[in-house]
Amino acid sequence: MSPNLRYDIIICGMGCAGLSLADRLCSDEFSNKKILLIDKETKTKNDRTWSFWTDSKTRYDQIVYKRWNHINFYGNSDLERQSIHPYQYQMIRGIDFYSHILQKISAQDNIDVAYGDIQIIEQKENLCYIKTEAHEYVSSIVFSSIVREYPEQDHLFVWQHFKGWRIKIDKDIFDRDTATFMDFRIEQKEETRFIYVLPFSKDEALIEATIFSKKISTQHVYDEMLKDYCQNYLCLDKYDIVEEEVGAIPMTTTPINRATSSNLIIPVGTLNDTVKPSSGYAFIRIQEEADLIIDQLRNDQVKKISKKSKYIWYDRTLLDVIISQREEAKNIFSIMFERNKAPDIFNFLNEKSSLRQEIGIFWTLPFLSFLKAFLKVNVFGLTKK
Ligand SMILES: Cc1cc2nc3c(=O)[nH]c(=O)nc-3n(C[C@H](O)[C@H](O)[C@H](O)COP(=O)(O)OP(=O)(O)OC[C@H]3O[C@@H](n4cnc5c(N)ncnc54)[C@H](O)[C@@H]3O)c2cc1C
């Protein structure tokens, strides 16, 4: 084995989790570590955008593409231009994130980047071996975000799948400071469906058609939803589609990385269940995970970050409502937003709420739907099909 292929740390996957970790490793305190990042793709496309809410500065403030201080929510009633103070809804474009971190990495002599399809990641005794078609690399520790398989057969698994159009129009209709967080006025078609709108200027916005369901839809389904929304809710017959975004996020409380017993191959990101099961948001959680891993590396005590908390009960309950009661989800989100302040809901979804706030939120929701789901998945453990 060439000594060049032996590393202290290898990061498999240069997506959000891998690069968030690599970004923190670009520091003098880790300059004695030989580090390698591997991905099968050169991260040169804007393959996704990350939206999230935050009440403080983040590490990526300088690459935030757009910020909103207000939201609209359309459900059983229309809640327009609600302040979300102290939160702000923000968006980062994937391409800006990738370029920002890869540029930092290129200035580090101790960090290499390689491209290739990783076929095997395994631990043998005290070393990890990573094989691509062309090379075998060896490392003392590996962080991997490569998901091979999703637990799709599990009852508590649903895809959040979507397609977005960035449209440009020839009139000024958008409120630049107000994001439409969820618009449930569209037909639900026995699923949970909504549109969100992120305006960048008065005449340009990202409009995204989102569905929660067991099966990912064909392009035609989203296109119809988007066309219909532009026509009937934005009253537009003419618009240019300047960019498209398509994707699917797994929402589940079943562990995604079930099989590994390795103590040197550490899962991160989606593979480490970092996606919030009931909302599909992960960006901020991935940042928190990366900070915790860096603390562990400083203390030479790296292990899988486990997230055991009371929020798993709420996530299971909400997921069961989304899966078993489908169209009821529209009603539940509507009541949640009508009877609570948006910042309290964000606090709850960020898992930063107090028990009092949680009881406050659950108190406002349809009691029987919730009790039924709560007992089913948390007390009787009926999480299989
Ligand atoms: C389109 C889209 C939009 C999203 N929007 C939001 C949002 O607005 N807000 C939010 O909080 N969350 C969002 N998410 C959820 C979550 O934040 C992202 O999925 C996030 O990118 C997860 O980070 P990750 O590192 O786990 O996975 P990824 O970012 O997907 O990174 C995994 C990396 O592994 C590489 N890889 C995979 N297989 C191999 C292989 N065999 N060999 C080598 N490399 C491989 C991939 O090329 C990729 O670069 C979104 C997800 C998607 C898909």
The ligand as a MOL file (V3000), in Angstrom:
LIG
                    3D

  0  0  0     0  0            999 V3000
M  V30 BEGIN CTAB
M  V30 COUNTS 53 58 0 0 0
M  V30 BEGIN ATOM
M  V30 1 C -33.2040 18.2120 -2.5430 0
M  V30 2 C -33.1140 18.2860 -1.0400 0
M  V30 3 C -33.4560 19.4670 -0.3870 0
M  V30 4 C -33.3480 19.5380 1.0140 0
M  V30 5 N -33.7060 20.7090 1.6280 0
M  V30 6 C -33.5470 20.8150 2.9580 0
M  V30 7 C -33.8320 22.0430 3.6160 0
M  V30 8 O -34.3240 22.9880 2.9920 0
M  V30 9 N -33.5930 22.1530 4.9330 0
M  V30 10 C -33.0820 21.1130 5.6660 0
M  V30 11 O -32.8330 21.2890 6.8770 0
M  V30 12 N -32.8410 19.9210 5.0850 0
M  V30 13 C -33.0540 19.7430 3.7630 0
M  V30 14 N -32.7790 18.5410 3.1570 0
M  V30 15 C -32.4070 17.3860 4.0270 0
M  V30 16 C -30.9080 17.3250 4.3890 0
M  V30 17 O -30.4890 18.5420 4.9450 0
M  V30 18 C -30.0420 17.0260 3.1920 0
M  V30 19 O -30.4160 15.8050 2.6110 0
M  V30 20 C -28.5530 16.9700 3.5310 0
M  V30 21 O -27.8690 17.1750 2.3380 0
M  V30 22 C -28.1370 15.6750 4.2070 0
M  V30 23 O -26.7580 15.6570 4.3520 0
M  V30 24 P -25.8840 14.3210 4.1910 0
M  V30 25 O -24.4810 14.7220 4.2330 0
M  V30 26 O -26.3770 13.3020 5.1380 0
M  V30 27 O -26.2640 13.7640 2.7510 0
M  V30 28 P -25.8450 14.3890 1.3430 0
M  V30 29 O -25.7590 15.8610 1.4390 0
M  V30 30 O -26.7720 13.7910 0.3580 0
M  V30 31 O -24.3680 13.8440 1.1100 0
M  V30 32 C -24.0720 12.4940 0.8310 0
M  V30 33 C -22.8890 12.4730 -0.1390 0
M  V30 34 O -22.4650 11.1250 -0.3300 0
M  V30 35 C -22.1040 10.9730 -1.6890 0
M  V30 36 N -22.2050 9.5520 -2.0270 0
M  V30 37 C -23.3020 8.7670 -1.9850 0
M  V30 38 N -23.0000 7.5120 -2.3490 0
M  V30 39 C -21.6640 7.4830 -2.6100 0
M  V30 40 C -20.7540 6.4840 -3.0100 0
M  V30 41 N -21.1250 5.2170 -3.2140 0
M  V30 42 N -19.4540 6.8210 -3.1790 0
M  V30 43 C -19.0350 8.0930 -2.9700 0
M  V30 44 N -19.8550 9.0840 -2.5900 0
M  V30 45 C -21.1510 8.7930 -2.4060 0
M  V30 46 C -23.1010 11.8360 -2.4400 0
M  V30 47 O -22.6220 12.1660 -3.7310 0
M  V30 48 C -23.2300 13.0280 -1.5040 0
M  V30 49 O -22.3200 14.0530 -1.8570 0
M  V30 50 C -32.8930 18.4140 1.7700 0
M  V30 51 C -32.5890 17.2390 1.0860 0
M  V30 52 C -32.7150 17.1650 -0.2920 0
M  V30 53 C -32.3900 15.8460 -0.9610 0
M  V30 END ATOM
M  V30 BEGIN BOND
M  V30 1 1 1 2
M  V30 2 1 2 3
M  V30 3 2 2 52
M  V30 4 2 3 4
M  V30 5 1 4 5
M  V30 6 1 4 50
M  V30 7 2 5 6
M  V30 8 1 6 7
M  V30 9 1 6 13
M  V30 10 2 7 8
M  V30 11 1 7 9
M  V30 12 1 9 10
M  V30 13 2 10 11
M  V30 14 1 10 12
M  V30 15 2 12 13
M  V30 16 1 13 14
M  V30 17 1 14 15
M  V30 18 1 14 50
M  V30 19 1 15 16
M  V30 20 1 16 17
M  V30 21 1 16 18
M  V30 22 1 18 19
M  V30 23 1 18 20
M  V30 24 1 20 21
M  V30 25 1 20 22
M  V30 26 1 22 23
M  V30 27 1 23 24
M  V30 28 2 24 25
M  V30 29 1 24 26
M  V30 30 1 24 27
M  V30 31 1 27 28
M  V30 32 2 28 29
M  V30 33 1 28 30
M  V30 34 1 28 31
M  V30 35 1 31 32
M  V30 36 1 32 33
M  V30 37 1 33 34
M  V30 38 1 33 48
M  V30 39 1 34 35
M  V30 40 1 35 36
M  V30 41 1 35 46
M  V30 42 1 36 37
M  V30 43 1 36 45
M  V30 44 2 37 38
M  V30 45 1 38 39
M  V30 46 1 39 40
M  V30 47 2 39 45
M  V30 48 1 40 41
M  V30 49 2 40 42
M  V30 50 1 42 43
M  V30 51 2 43 44
M  V30 52 1 44 45
M  V30 53 1 46 47
M  V30 54 1 46 48
M  V30 55 1 48 49
M  V30 56 2 50 51
M  V30 57 1 51 52
M  V30 58 1 52 53
M  V30 END BOND
M  V30 END CTAB
M  END
